[in-house]
Amino acid sequence: MMLGTWGFGGDRNYRLDKMSLKELVRAFFTHYAILVYIVLAVVSILLSYRFLLSWWQPVVGLVATAIVYPFAEYVLHRFVLHARFMYKTEMTAPVWKRIHYDHHQNPHDMSVLFGALYTTLPALIGISFPIGWLLAGLSGAFAAIAAAMIAFTFYEFIHCMQHLPYTPKNNFLRSIKKRHLAHHFHSEQGNFGITSNLWDRILGTIYESQRDVPRSPTTFNLGYTAEERERYPWVAELSASEAELERRRTGRGNERTAP
């Protein structure tokens, strides 16, 4: 079942748990954020060629990004998206709400699964460009940006697929999907990797079975409990305002509110 419309003008959401793989592919490649990543990847490839002095430069940029990306994915997910410091200031609370709290509140809502461009682009460029430039000059830097955009596009698709009622035939994809769903519905204290669990294994945060770790009481609210809402009200106020707007628009409330 497919809900709503998508694209630059769409204001309704897709529910990943009610979509087929074919519907996901169509929705994915018409989403404005994915189009931005693809365009930036193409532009970066052209700029890498423009500043090319030797063919080893883009190769180094690509390889360096491929090595660094899984670690950056893990670190940002564990120590930024799951950190509690962000909801404790009025300035960063809306960012935290948009980039991760809403996703854990409504895990299958495609509109909040995708990262916000104002957070993803600075992170992708800010990490990849310096690495590529230091190792291989401007050509390597732009190749690194292109690799980061492609890697993140892949990340977003894998993340979508993990919330789809679809069982991958590939053993690796099945295993990372199982761990990611456990991260959402059993304990958010582990399984931080989306496209790879390499750093979960290295740093001891992987769990294969729900029997391995106790169920977390903060899986859906990420620690933003009633007591925390009293002390730091900004996320709760934003959620209440959005819920009211949604009720006015659709005549019904949100599917999940903060416990």
URTA-V669586 format. One record per helix or strand. SS is the DSSP state (h for helix, s for strand). FROM is the first residue (numbers start at 0). TO is the last residue. If there is no record, write none. Layout:
((SS;FROM;TO) (SS;FROM;TO))
This chain:
((s;14;14) (h;15;17) (h;20;27) (h;31;49) (h;55;80) (h;85;87) (h;89;104) (s;108;108) (h;109;112) (h;116;161) (h;170;184) (h;197;202) (h;209;211) (h;225;230) (h;233;249))
